């Protein structure tokens, strides 16, 4: 993954700062993060062929079924992004199959919500240096609402996970991915694999670039704990619900992590 493409984000940040309004243009997006402290996280996200309905539904524009090229986006960058996205789809399926095998799930519950549609969303995060990193967060504390998230981070790092009420730095390991379980998967696994509370912090001297792949179900996908993981000793921890309910609750609660899933417990 050529992280030299951080040059692209420097160009894009300049263009973004000239605009005072939310931009949504078939795959190009700017977002503010709901956290208690100031956030600085310019990001660009797209699906190489079809925009997920989680994004299309939140936009007033109609989804044309294919992302349009943003003016100034290098052709080489588009080609790299497409190849990367396709590779992430293959990796995501392998990971879900391994998780099924590990937990003894024979019903295919982990893969069926995604395998037929292959709904992935690739998000490029570029965090500029910050003179006061203790006062600003790149991304606030949250859990991901998706099935799983696959993270590729550069050598600068910045990812932190919450364990025993303490934030622990997840140091980058060259050539590796970080796989994070989402809220959707925690429901499917009946709490056997919980979603992870995490955040991103800034660096005082260096810019940080990360590429995040969200593995998504359909918005109207109906889920409940896998029957393979429910028995007398492990009753269903969650009621039957739709993925859209998780998304709406997360937005309503400003992505406050574990508090979101507590709404759906039995």
N, C-alpha and C positions, 0 to 999 in steps of 0.2 A: 504494500500500500504506500504510494508515494506521498509522504507527509509534506513534501516540498510544496504541495498544492495549498499550503497555508498562505501562499502569495495570493491565491484566488480569494481567500477570506479577507485579507487585508484590503483588497480592491472592493470586495462586496460590503465590508463594514463601512467604508467611506461613503458608498452609495446609500447604504441604509441610514446613516446618520443624517443625510440630507433630507430624509423623509420623516415627517412628523406623525404619520398615520400608519395603521396596520396595513401590511401588504399581503395580499393573497392572490397569486397568479398561477393557477394550475401547477402547483408543486413548489413555488417559491413562497416562503412564509417567514414572518418575523413575529416573535412572541415575547410577551413579558411573563415572568415566572411569579406565581403567587407565593411569596414567602415574606417573613416578617422583616428581614433585612434587605437592603438594596441588592439587586441582581444585575449582573452584566453578562449576558449570554446570547450573542448574535448567532442564529443558526439557520440552516437551510435544509429543507427536507423534501424528498420526492420519492415516488415509486416510478421506476423506469417505464412502465407501460400503463398501469391503471392506478389512479389515486384511490386509496382505501376510503370506504364510505364514512369512516370515523372522521376524516378530514373533509371530504366533500360535503357532508351533512352540515358542517359548521361554517360553510362558505355560502355567500349569496350567489356566487357564480355557478353556472351549470358545469358539471364534470364532463369534458369532452371525450373521456375514455383514454386519452393519451396526453402526457404533459407537453406543453409547448416549450420551446427553447427560450430561456431568458436571455435578452440581449447582452452580449459581452461574455456569456459563459463559454469557455473554450471547448471546441469539439472534442479534444483529447480528454477533457474532464468528463464529458458526457459518456464517452466510450468506456472510460475507466469505471465510472459509476455503474453503468449497466452490467459490466462483467462482474464487478464486486457484488452487486445485488443478486445476481443469479447464483454466485458461489455461496452467498449467505443463505439462500433458500435451500440449497442442498445440505449445507451444514446444519441448518435448523431442523430439518427432517431427521437427520442422523442423531442429533441430540435428543429429540423427542422419542425416537425409537429406543435409544439407550436408556432413557429414563423409564420407559415402559418395562423394559427388560429388568432393570435394577429393582423396581418396585413390584414386579410380578403382575403387571397389568396386561392381560391377554385380550381384552375387549377392544383394544385400539382407541380407547377414550382419549389418550393424549394427542394422537395424531389426526383423528378424524375431523376435528374442528378447523384444521389448517391445511392438511395435505391436498385436498381437492382444489382449494382456491389459491393457496400459496400467497397469502396476504402479508407482505412485509413492507415496512416503512423504514427507509434509511434516513438518518438525521446526522448532519455534519455540524458539530459544535466547535466554534472557535472562540477561545477566551483570551483576550489581550492581557498583557501584564497589568498588575494593579499595585499601586504604591502602598495601599492599606488592605491587604488580603484578609485581615482579621475582621474588617468591617463590611465586606462585600462577599456574597456567595455567587459562584458560577451557576449553581442549581441548588435550590433549597432541599431540605430533608423531605423525602417522599419514597413511596413504593411505586413500581410500574404496574399499570392495570392490565397489561397484556398477558400472553402465554409465557414466553421467555423473552429476554433481551440479550443480545450479543454485542459486547462492547470491544472496540479496538481503540486503544489509547496510545498516544505517543510517549516518548521517554520522560516528558515533564510530569505526567501523572496528575493527581488531584482528586481521584475518586476516594471517598471514605465510606465505610460501612458502620452501622450501629450495632454493637454487641455488648450486652450487659451494661447498657446505659452509657457506653463510652464509644467515641468515634475513633475508628482504626483506619489508618491509611492503607490503601490497597496499591502497593508499589507495582509499577509496570514490569512485566516480564517480556522481554523481546520475543517477538514471533508468536505470542499467545493471545487468546481472546478471554474476556471475562464473561461468563454466562450468569445471568441474573434471573431468578424465578419471579414471575409476575403474580398479581392478585388472582387472575383467572386460573393460573396453574395451581395456586394454593387451594382453591375451591375444588378443582379436579382431583387433587391428591389427598383431599380430606385432611389437610393440615400436616401430612407427612413431610412435605417440602414447602415451608412457608416463604412468602415473598420477602424481599430484603429491603430494609430501610437504608437508604443511601443518600449521598449528596456529593456535590463537586465544589472544591475550593480553588481559589485562584493562586497564582504564583506572582511574587513581587517582581521578578526579573525576566521571566520568559512567558511567551504566549503558549497556550495549550490548544491542541487540536485532538478531537476524538470523533470517531465514527460509530454511531449507535444504530443497530438494526432491531426494530421492534417486530416480533412475530405475533400477528394479530388474528383473532377469529372474526367472523362477521359480527356486526353490531347486534343483530337479532339472534345470535347464537344462544341457545338455551343450554345451561350447564348445571350440573350438580355433582357431588362427589362420585368418583368412579365406583361402580358396584364391586369391583375387584378389591377395593380398599375399605369397604364397609362391612362390618360384622358385629357380633354381640359385644366384643371388647372395644371396637372402634365404630361407634354409631356415627351416622352422618352429622358432620359439624355445621353444614350449611344447608339452607333450603334451596329448592330449585329456583334459578333466576336467569335473567338474560344478561349478556355482556354489557348491553346498553345501560343497565341499572348500575353496574360498577362504574362506568364512565361518568354517568350523571352524578352519582354520589361523590366521586372523586372531585369533580368540578365544584359541586356545591360545598364540599368540605375543604376546598382549596388544597387538594392533594395531601391530606394530612396522614398518609401512610396507613398504619394498622387500624386506625379509627374507621376507615372506610369499610373494611370487611366485617367489622363488628356489627354493622347494620343488617347483615344477612345470615348471622349465626342462628342456629336452631335453639 
